[in-house]
Amino acid sequence: MGPRKIEIKRIENSIERNATFLRLRDDIFKKADALAKLYHVEVAVLVISPTNVPYTYGNPCFNDVVEHIQNPSASSKIVSLMKELECIKELEEVWTKRQQRNHEKSNMKGIVDLKVEDLVAFKGKLEAFQVGLKRKIVEMEDLSSPSMVSKKTKKRRQGPSFIPDRAGKCMCFGP
């Protein structure tokens, strides 16, 4: 049972006519708003009541849309500048959020709060770590060369060797 067909005719009762006008005016404004939001277009609606009262709706603004119609080049420049400004604001927000995340992740706050003695101790630990890394690199290079394989077999024949483990204790390996 679809929508009924309504005969279009003038409503004689002025109270009913005004009530119907207000209801239909709101419906027209809702449809114009939906049109503007769905299709990202500029919409301007001007409705004059039976009592000669003008009602307007515009997206983004009624006056802006009318100005755009009267002078399209100036308003299009303004619209493009406004869109560019919005993009810049969005990029600034993204950049600010990334900067905050990076600042929270970094340990720079902890280093700034350290005392001189703590920094010197930290420097000593870093240097010790660097020495250990260099020693490991040399050991790995020695292990990878073919001449070292024969030297190792000679050392094993000569006697036990002492290799420090990670805890700093010496472990004895031998024949």
N, C-alpha and C positions, 0 to 999 in steps of 0.2 A: 504494500500500500504506500506508495511514494508520497512526496510532498504534494499538498493540494494546490491547485491553481487558484491564485487570488485575483479577483477582478480589480484592476486599478481604476479608482475613481476618487473624486474629491470627498474628503470627510467633512460633513456639514457641521458637526458639533465641534466648536472651537476648543473645548477642553480636551476632547479625544484627539483632535488634530495636533495640539501642542504636545500631548503625552506621546503620541506616535512619532512626532518629529524628534523629540528628545531621545527616544529609544533608538530610532533608526540612525540618528546622528552619531550616537555612541558606537553603534555597529559599524558605521562607515569608518570612523576613526580607528576602531580596532582592526578592521581589514587593511587600512592604509599602514598601520603600524606593523602588521604581520608582513605585508608586502615589502616594506622597507627593511625589516630584519632578515627575511628569508633571502632576498635577492640583492641586498646591499645597494639599494638605490635611494635617490633623493625623492621624497614625496611631499607634496603640499596640497592640502585640501582646504577649501574655503566654502563654508555653508552659511547662508543667510536665512535666519528664521522668518516665520510669517510675521513676526513683530519687528522685522528689519534689524535684528541683532546679528552681527557677524560672528561666526565661530570658525576658528582656524586650527589646523593641525599641520605640523611640518616635521620632517626628519631629515637632517639634523635640526633645523629650525625653519619656521615658515618664511621669515624674512631672508634667510640665507638662500633658500631655494628660489624665491622670487628674484633676488639679486643675481643668482646664477643664470636665470632665464634671461634677464635683462642685459647682463654683461658676462657672457660665458668665459672670456679669456681671463679676467681678473679673479673670478671665483675659483676657476680650475687651478690657478697658481696657488691660491690660498689652501685649497684642499690638498694639493700635492705636498705643500710645505707642512701642513698639519700631519699628513701621513708619515712624512719623513721624520718629523719631530717625535711622533709616537714610536717609530722604529728605533730612534736613537735612545729614547727613554727605556724601551724594553732591553736594548743591548746594554745600557748602563746598569740596569737591575741585574741582568745575568752576570756581568763583569763583577759587580759588587758582591753577589752571592759566591762566585768562584773565589774571589779574593778572600772573603771571610772563611770559606772552607779550607783554602790553602793555609791561611794563617793559623787556623785551629789545628790543622794536621802537623804543621811544622813545630819543631822543638825550639824555635828561636826564643820563645818566652822563657823556657827553662834556662837557656844559656845566658840570657840577659840577667837573670836573677842570681847567678852563681857568683861566689866570691873569688878573689884572685887565687887563693890557695886551692880552691876546688878546680879552677881552670888549669893551674899548673899540674895538679894530679891527673886531670883528664888528658893533658898534653903528654905526660909521661906514659900513660896507658896506651895512647895512640901510637907513640913512638915504639913501645915494646911490641905492639901488635904489628907494626910495620916491619920490625926486625924479624919477627916470627914468620911473616909472609915471605920475606926475602929468603929466609932459610928454607922454607917449604919449596919455593920456586927452584932454588939450587938443587935440593934433593930430587925434585921431579925431573929436572934436566939431567941429573946424574943417572937416574933410573932409566931414562929413555935412551941414553947413548949406549951403543953396543960394546964399547971398550970397558964400560963400568961393569958389565955383566961378568967379564973375566976377572976383574979386580975383586968383585964380591966373592967369587968362588975362591980366590986366593986368601981373602981375609978369613973365610970360614975354616979353611985348612989351618991357618995360623993360630987361631984360638977364639975364645968367646969375645963378643962385642957387646957394648952397653948402649942401649937406645932409650932415651927418656920418653916416658909416655905422657899423656896429656896432663896428668895430675902432677907432673914434675918429678915423679919417682923413676929410678932407673930400673930397667928390666934387662936381665941377662939372657943373651941368646948365644948358643955355642954348640960345638960338636958333642 
